Amino acid sequence: MPVADIPGSKSITARALFLAAAADGVTTLVRPLRSDDTEGFAEGLVSLGYRVGRTPESWQVDGRPQGPAVAEADVYCRDGATTARFLPTLAAAGHGTYRFDASEQMRRRPLLPLTRALRDLGVDLRHEEREGHHPLTVRASGVPGGEVTLDAGQSSQYLTALLLLGPLTEKGLRIKVTDLVSVPYVEITLAMMREFGVTVTREGDDFVVPPGGYRATTYAIEPDASTASYFFAAAALTGGEVTVPGLGEGALQGDLGFVEVLRRMGAHVEIGTDRTTVRGTGELRGLTVNMRDISDTMPTLAALAPFASGPVRIEDVANTRVKECDRLEACAENLRALGVTVETGPDWIEIRPGAVPSGTGIRTHGDHRMVMSFAVTGLRVPGISFDDPGCVRKTFPGFHEEFAALRARL
């Protein structure tokens, strides 16, 4: 039975790095993801004066509840959205002047709801060029805490950043949330905060975060469920079988819910205590599915859709338009280039099944998920190539090798 070796979760690694930096004591992170995004996050912490020791199997972080060890720093966030949103929030709890910038791609991605919330909490944060975008400077003098209102309808990362900040404030935070996407990612944050000694309570739409800081721990990073979706999809498409160890019933990541979409399409799915197996049955039914909570796997389903027996309609995924690229349009554009009939709306995409006789050059827009998704299409369509195959280094530098090994086994 083919077993896919999936690297650690990007979302969990980023949160764990924030928590470890903020905690009292030395934290060991076991099997963290080593990719462009997470290396960028770790380097950002080092720029802020935190000690991060890295070995192949684990990272050790010396926590500083009082904030960065330096009074001034210039931090480059690369392409990482978690880095670009979490690190300025972490720095705000300290004392000093910290400047943050990011890649052109990340500079385009929005930040304003988080900026507004931090300013409402008294943080001196200035955008240097375009309001609500990198680059920015934080003149930090600690965060008193209190009540704040947040719109997290564009990205749940804004809420996660504030939740993580809460225990570092003097009197804690009450966060009133007016809109929220990707709820499972918030559940990951809350579960991880508990592991570091903080329990957040819910009162209606409010999140109440107590002050008092975090305690250091040893934390094992589970495999990345979004990355696993390509390997599960490969099994469903080819009639093969793939098992991913380390992702099972207790998994934190909502994106494991993608296997339920495959189950509805006709694949056989088995979720054990510590592993998940998907077996293709030779059948892929069309369906209409709401992917608001698992929107990172929307491109995986889009790449699989031409091989279904009926139309595949994906709804409530407006937030995929403000990711590394406009993923909704990028998927539509690439599928049309393959001769597939596609319609899109503000927050939906509908893909009709159709022959995809031969490959084409896939436009990746520098987005790792475009490459990994259309690699699945390439299992049935010869001649697919990518204009930027290397952009997978963002989350999975060894993707092409691992996927080729899987392809050989399937």
VOKENU-854846 format. One record per residue (C-alpha): residue number from 1; residue in three letters; x, y, z. Coordinates in nm, 3 decimals. Layout:
BEGIN
k,r,c1,c2,c3
NUM,Ala,X,Y,Z
...
This chain:
BEGIN
k,r,c1,c2,c3
1,Met,0.000,0.000,0.000
2,Pro,0.162,0.329,-0.107
3,Val,0.239,0.552,0.191
4,Ala,0.291,0.921,0.119
5,Asp,0.547,1.099,0.334
6,Ile,0.386,1.441,0.377
7,Pro,0.588,1.719,0.543
8,Gly,0.463,1.906,0.849
9,Ser,0.171,2.146,0.838
10,Lys,0.256,2.501,0.735
11,Ser,-0.028,2.649,0.942
12,Ile,0.068,2.454,1.253
13,Thr,0.441,2.526,1.216
14,Ala,0.379,2.902,1.187
15,Arg,0.150,2.908,1.493
16,Ala,0.394,2.691,1.688
17,Leu,0.680,2.931,1.611
18,Phe,0.475,3.228,1.741
19,Leu,0.371,3.037,2.055
20,Ala,0.726,2.914,2.119
21,Ala,0.866,3.267,2.083
22,Ala,0.603,3.406,2.321
23,Ala,0.626,3.128,2.583
24,Asp,0.820,3.128,2.906
25,Gly,1.103,2.877,2.860
26,Val,1.251,2.668,2.578
27,Thr,1.010,2.497,2.337
28,Thr,1.102,2.204,2.112
29,Leu,0.907,2.168,1.787
30,Val,0.923,1.813,1.651
31,Arg,0.917,1.757,1.272
32,Pro,0.835,2.116,1.174
33,Leu,0.782,2.196,0.808
34,Arg,1.105,2.307,0.641
35,Ser,0.999,2.524,0.349
36,Asp,1.045,2.877,0.220
37,Asp,0.754,3.009,0.429
38,Thr,0.855,2.852,0.760
39,Glu,1.228,2.922,0.716
40,Gly,1.125,3.283,0.652
41,Phe,0.922,3.286,0.974
42,Ala,1.213,3.141,1.175
43,Glu,1.454,3.394,1.019
44,Gly,1.211,3.673,1.108
45,Leu,1.221,3.561,1.472
46,Val,1.603,3.561,1.460
47,Ser,1.597,3.917,1.318
48,Leu,1.383,4.015,1.618
49,Gly,1.645,3.870,1.853
50,Tyr,1.487,3.534,1.940
51,Arg,1.717,3.230,1.957
52,Val,1.609,2.954,1.718
53,Gly,1.818,2.637,1.705
54,Arg,1.750,2.415,1.404
55,Thr,1.833,2.047,1.349
56,Pro,1.684,1.832,1.070
57,Glu,1.421,1.674,1.299
58,Ser,1.342,1.954,1.545
59,Trp,1.367,2.325,1.615
60,Gln,1.426,2.477,1.959
61,Val,1.305,2.826,2.043
62,Asp,1.398,3.030,2.350
63,Gly,1.079,3.210,2.442
64,Arg,1.068,3.576,2.544
65,Pro,0.732,3.668,2.703
66,Gln,0.851,4.031,2.716
67,Gly,0.888,4.046,2.336
68,Pro,1.176,4.089,2.089
69,Ala,1.532,4.099,2.229
70,Val,1.634,4.391,2.007
71,Ala,1.510,4.750,2.010
72,Glu,1.523,4.785,1.631
73,Ala,1.487,4.536,1.348
74,Asp,1.421,4.507,0.976
75,Val,1.226,4.191,0.897
76,Tyr,1.167,4.048,0.549
77,Cys,0.862,3.819,0.539
78,Arg,0.925,3.669,0.191
79,Asp,0.599,3.523,0.045
80,Gly,0.460,3.407,0.378
81,Ala,0.115,3.536,0.475
82,Thr,0.140,3.393,0.827
83,Thr,0.485,3.550,0.866
84,Ala,0.363,3.885,0.733
85,Arg,0.058,3.890,0.961
86,Phe,0.181,3.716,1.278
87,Leu,0.527,3.870,1.326
88,Pro,0.417,4.239,1.335
89,Thr,0.149,4.132,1.587
90,Leu,0.409,3.952,1.801
91,Ala,0.645,4.251,1.782
92,Ala,0.365,4.489,1.892
93,Ala,0.370,4.324,2.237
94,Gly,0.737,4.422,2.283
95,His,0.921,4.754,2.305
96,Gly,1.106,4.895,2.004
97,Thr,1.078,4.998,1.640
98,Tyr,1.027,4.714,1.395
99,Arg,0.997,4.745,1.018
100,Phe,0.842,4.469,0.807
101,Asp,0.846,4.416,0.431
102,Ala,0.760,4.126,0.201
103,Ser,0.779,4.000,-0.157
104,Glu,0.585,4.172,-0.436
105,Gln,0.329,3.890,-0.422
106,Met,0.281,3.931,-0.045
107,Arg,0.275,4.312,-0.076
108,Arg,-0.039,4.271,-0.288
109,Arg,-0.220,4.066,-0.024
110,Pro,-0.448,4.251,0.220
111,Leu,-0.376,4.330,0.584
112,Leu,-0.615,4.615,0.665
113,Pro,-0.864,4.445,0.902
114,Leu,-0.572,4.335,1.123
115,Thr,-0.407,4.678,1.099
116,Arg,-0.730,4.846,1.210
117,Ala,-0.775,4.610,1.503
118,Leu,-0.417,4.661,1.623
119,Arg,-0.454,5.039,1.597
120,Asp,-0.781,5.020,1.792
121,Leu,-0.578,4.844,2.064
122,Gly,-0.336,5.138,2.074
123,Val,-0.058,4.998,1.855
124,Asp,0.140,5.259,1.658
125,Leu,0.146,5.091,1.316
126,Arg,0.219,5.277,0.994
127,His,0.200,5.153,0.636
128,Glu,0.476,5.313,0.434
129,Glu,0.330,5.295,0.083
130,Arg,-0.022,5.157,0.044
131,Glu,-0.266,5.159,0.336
132,Gly,-0.335,4.802,0.451
133,His,-0.031,4.652,0.278
134,His,0.337,4.586,0.344
135,Pro,0.581,4.752,0.405
136,Leu,0.492,4.872,0.754
137,Thr,0.655,4.991,1.075
138,Val,0.545,4.906,1.429
139,Arg,0.658,5.137,1.710
140,Ala,0.589,4.897,1.993
141,Ser,0.530,4.982,2.357
142,Gly,0.331,4.680,2.474
143,Val,-0.043,4.622,2.428
144,Pro,-0.278,4.703,2.719
145,Gly,-0.559,4.480,2.580
146,Gly,-0.934,4.527,2.615
147,Glu,-1.213,4.498,2.360
148,Val,-1.174,4.507,1.982
149,Thr,-1.394,4.440,1.678
150,Leu,-1.257,4.244,1.381
151,Asp,-1.380,4.155,1.033
152,Ala,-1.224,3.816,0.949
153,Gly,-1.433,3.760,0.636
154,Gln,-1.125,3.780,0.411
155,Ser,-0.887,3.568,0.616
156,Ser,-0.906,3.380,0.946
157,Gln,-0.537,3.468,0.995
158,Tyr,-0.639,3.813,1.122
159,Leu,-0.833,3.651,1.406
160,Thr,-0.556,3.398,1.474
161,Ala,-0.299,3.681,1.504
162,Leu,-0.514,3.860,1.765
163,Leu,-0.592,3.539,1.956
164,Leu,-0.219,3.461,1.976
165,Leu,-0.151,3.817,2.093
166,Gly,-0.417,3.806,2.369
167,Pro,-0.215,3.638,2.649
168,Leu,0.073,3.886,2.591
169,Thr,-0.150,4.188,2.667
170,Glu,-0.180,4.336,3.016
171,Lys,-0.550,4.265,3.067
172,Gly,-0.634,4.013,2.796
173,Leu,-0.856,4.058,2.489
174,Arg,-1.222,4.035,2.402
175,Ile,-1.246,4.003,2.024
176,Lys,-1.585,4.068,1.863
177,Val,-1.589,3.899,1.521
178,Thr,-1.831,4.033,1.257
179,Asp,-1.753,3.780,0.979
180,Leu,-1.531,3.474,0.962
181,Val,-1.400,3.237,0.693
182,Ser,-1.196,2.918,0.734
183,Val,-1.329,2.841,1.083
184,Pro,-1.126,2.516,1.116
185,Tyr,-0.804,2.723,1.108
186,Val,-0.926,2.914,1.414
187,Glu,-0.997,2.582,1.586
188,Ile,-0.633,2.485,1.520
189,Thr,-0.521,2.807,1.690
190,Leu,-0.741,2.750,1.997
191,Ala,-0.628,2.387,2.033
192,Met,-0.260,2.486,2.007
193,Met,-0.299,2.771,2.258
194,Arg,-0.434,2.513,2.506
195,Glu,-0.116,2.306,2.457
196,Phe,0.083,2.615,2.556
197,Gly,-0.130,2.671,2.868
198,Val,-0.400,2.920,2.755
199,Thr,-0.773,2.850,2.728
200,Val,-0.985,3.088,2.517
201,Thr,-1.357,3.105,2.594
202,Arg,-1.643,3.185,2.355
203,Glu,-1.931,3.414,2.446
204,Gly,-2.161,3.434,2.144
205,Asp,-1.951,3.576,1.861
206,Asp,-1.688,3.702,2.106
207,Phe,-1.357,3.533,2.180
208,Val,-1.230,3.604,2.532
209,Val,-0.854,3.559,2.576
210,Pro,-0.706,3.576,2.928
211,Pro,-0.377,3.754,3.008
212,Gly,-0.091,3.571,3.181
213,Gly,0.127,3.444,2.897
214,Tyr,0.221,3.100,2.765
215,Arg,0.433,2.817,2.902
216,Ala,0.694,2.637,2.692
217,Thr,0.639,2.274,2.587
218,Thr,0.747,2.005,2.342
219,Tyr,0.513,2.012,2.043
220,Ala,0.488,1.761,1.756
221,Ile,0.377,1.906,1.419
222,Glu,0.126,1.692,1.227
223,Pro,0.157,1.641,0.848
224,Asp,0.007,1.911,0.625
225,Ala,-0.353,1.817,0.534
226,Ser,-0.372,2.064,0.242
227,Thr,-0.060,1.904,0.091
228,Ala,-0.204,1.557,0.156
229,Ser,-0.507,1.650,-0.059
230,Tyr,-0.303,1.612,-0.382
231,Phe,-0.199,1.259,-0.286
232,Phe,-0.553,1.160,-0.184
233,Ala,-0.686,1.308,-0.510
234,Ala,-0.425,1.107,-0.704
235,Ala,-0.559,0.785,-0.554
236,Ala,-0.922,0.877,-0.629
237,Leu,-0.833,0.964,-0.991
238,Thr,-0.619,0.661,-1.075
239,Gly,-0.807,0.391,-0.886
240,Gly,-0.501,0.343,-0.665
241,Glu,-0.465,0.364,-0.289
242,Val,-0.275,0.614,-0.073
243,Thr,-0.223,0.621,0.304
244,Val,-0.101,0.927,0.494
245,Pro,0.023,0.840,0.844
246,Gly,-0.004,1.102,1.119
247,Leu,-0.339,1.239,0.998
248,Gly,-0.637,1.067,1.155
249,Glu,-0.942,1.114,1.378
250,Gly,-0.770,1.356,1.614
251,Ala,-0.618,1.574,1.339
252,Leu,-0.633,1.949,1.404
253,Gln,-0.654,2.053,1.040
254,Gly,-0.993,2.108,0.881
255,Asp,-0.847,2.045,0.535
256,Leu,-0.855,1.672,0.610
257,Gly,-1.227,1.724,0.535
258,Phe,-1.128,1.712,0.167
259,Val,-1.142,1.331,0.189
260,Glu,-1.517,1.361,0.262
261,Val,-1.553,1.539,-0.074
262,Leu,-1.369,1.247,-0.238
263,Arg,-1.601,1.006,-0.054
264,Arg,-1.907,1.188,-0.196
265,Met,-1.752,1.153,-0.543
266,Gly,-1.725,0.776,-0.503
267,Ala,-1.382,0.710,-0.350
268,His,-1.338,0.470,-0.058
269,Val,-1.213,0.657,0.250
270,Glu,-1.091,0.515,0.579
271,Ile,-0.997,0.747,0.866
272,Gly,-0.815,0.567,1.149
273,Thr,-0.684,0.698,1.478
274,Asp,-0.350,0.803,1.331
275,Arg,-0.380,0.758,0.953
276,Thr,-0.612,0.817,0.658
277,Thr,-0.641,0.598,0.348
278,Val,-0.814,0.684,0.021
279,Arg,-0.875,0.422,-0.249
280,Gly,-1.007,0.503,-0.594
281,Thr,-1.304,0.296,-0.709
282,Gly,-1.296,0.384,-1.077
283,Glu,-1.587,0.621,-1.023
284,Leu,-1.580,1.000,-0.980
285,Arg,-1.925,1.155,-0.954
286,Gly,-1.996,1.524,-1.007
287,Leu,-2.123,1.725,-0.710
288,Thr,-2.200,2.069,-0.569
289,Val,-1.993,2.144,-0.260
290,Asn,-1.948,2.439,-0.023
291,Met,-1.574,2.475,0.040
292,Arg,-1.577,2.790,0.255
293,Asp,-1.406,2.605,0.541
294,Ile,-1.156,2.408,0.328
295,Ser,-1.089,2.664,0.054
296,Asp,-0.716,2.581,0.024
297,Thr,-0.824,2.250,-0.132
298,Met,-1.050,2.416,-0.390
299,Pro,-0.778,2.400,-0.661
300,Thr,-0.727,2.027,-0.587
301,Leu,-1.093,1.958,-0.661
302,Ala,-1.091,2.188,-0.965
303,Ala,-0.796,1.995,-1.113
304,Leu,-0.981,1.666,-1.056
305,Ala,-1.319,1.790,-1.185
306,Pro,-1.276,1.731,-1.563
307,Phe,-1.263,1.356,-1.495
308,Ala,-1.593,1.341,-1.302
309,Ser,-1.906,1.192,-1.459
310,Gly,-2.105,1.516,-1.406
311,Pro,-2.048,1.885,-1.338
312,Val,-1.850,1.990,-1.030
313,Arg,-1.968,2.315,-0.872
314,Ile,-1.762,2.468,-0.587
315,Glu,-1.936,2.742,-0.387
316,Asp,-1.861,3.004,-0.119
317,Val,-1.490,3.043,-0.199
318,Ala,-1.463,3.421,-0.256
319,Asn,-1.160,3.434,-0.024
320,Thr,-0.958,3.222,-0.273
321,Arg,-0.940,3.537,-0.488
322,Val,-0.702,3.704,-0.236
323,Lys,-0.453,3.421,-0.189
324,Glu,-0.110,3.395,-0.358
325,Cys,-0.306,3.472,-0.674
326,Asp,-0.674,3.488,-0.770
327,Arg,-0.706,3.110,-0.746
328,Leu,-1.060,3.099,-0.881
329,Glu,-0.960,3.269,-1.208
330,Ala,-0.625,3.088,-1.227
331,Cys,-0.800,2.749,-1.207
332,Ala,-1.056,2.857,-1.469
333,Glu,-0.787,2.992,-1.703
334,Asn,-0.577,2.673,-1.685
335,Leu,-0.875,2.440,-1.724
336,Arg,-0.995,2.636,-2.030
337,Ala,-0.646,2.605,-2.178
338,Leu,-0.697,2.228,-2.146
339,Gly,-1.024,2.255,-2.341
340,Val,-1.252,2.223,-2.036
341,Thr,-1.577,2.422,-2.011
342,Val,-1.572,2.641,-1.699
343,Glu,-1.797,2.910,-1.559
344,Thr,-1.715,3.135,-1.264
345,Gly,-1.898,3.383,-1.043
346,Pro,-1.791,3.608,-0.757
347,Asp,-1.755,3.316,-0.516
348,Trp,-1.810,3.000,-0.724
349,Ile,-1.669,2.793,-1.008
350,Glu,-1.849,2.527,-1.214
351,Ile,-1.650,2.277,-1.419
352,Arg,-1.806,2.051,-1.681
353,Pro,-1.656,1.710,-1.744
354,Gly,-1.480,1.687,-2.075
355,Ala,-1.203,1.518,-2.266
356,Val,-0.861,1.661,-2.190
357,Pro,-0.667,1.487,-2.467
358,Ser,-0.328,1.648,-2.432
359,Gly,-0.133,1.875,-2.203
360,Thr,-0.049,2.240,-2.206
361,Gly,0.168,2.485,-2.020
362,Ile,0.005,2.563,-1.683
363,Arg,0.032,2.927,-1.573
364,Thr,0.117,2.905,-1.205
365,His,0.113,3.277,-1.113
366,Gly,0.391,3.186,-0.867
367,Asp,0.134,2.992,-0.662
368,His,0.250,2.659,-0.514
369,Arg,-0.110,2.526,-0.507
370,Met,-0.150,2.569,-0.885
371,Val,0.151,2.344,-0.945
372,Met,0.052,2.076,-0.695
373,Ser,-0.313,2.070,-0.807
374,Phe,-0.244,2.042,-1.179
375,Ala,0.018,1.775,-1.110
376,Val,-0.291,1.565,-1.025
377,Thr,-0.444,1.646,-1.367
378,Gly,-0.111,1.541,-1.517
379,Leu,-0.166,1.185,-1.393
380,Arg,-0.427,1.144,-1.669
381,Val,-0.311,1.405,-1.920
382,Pro,0.030,1.367,-2.087
383,Gly,0.240,1.673,-2.160
384,Ile,0.145,1.908,-1.877
385,Ser,0.422,2.152,-1.786
386,Phe,0.453,2.448,-1.549
387,Asp,0.598,2.795,-1.606
388,Asp,0.734,2.800,-1.247
389,Pro,0.758,2.445,-1.109
390,Gly,0.997,2.561,-0.834
391,Cys,0.735,2.770,-0.652
392,Val,0.641,2.456,-0.454
393,Arg,0.936,2.542,-0.225
394,Lys,0.689,2.767,-0.040
395,Thr,0.535,2.464,0.135
396,Phe,0.692,2.143,-0.001
397,Pro,1.038,2.171,-0.162
398,Gly,1.046,1.795,-0.235
399,Phe,0.697,1.779,-0.391
400,His,0.795,1.682,-0.746
401,Glu,1.016,1.394,-0.627
402,Glu,0.755,1.261,-0.381
403,Phe,0.472,1.290,-0.636
404,Ala,0.678,1.117,-0.906
405,Ala,0.749,0.832,-0.662
406,Leu,0.375,0.804,-0.589
407,Arg,0.294,0.809,-0.961
408,Ala,0.533,0.519,-1.017
409,Arg,0.366,0.319,-0.738
410,Leu,0.014,0.396,-0.862
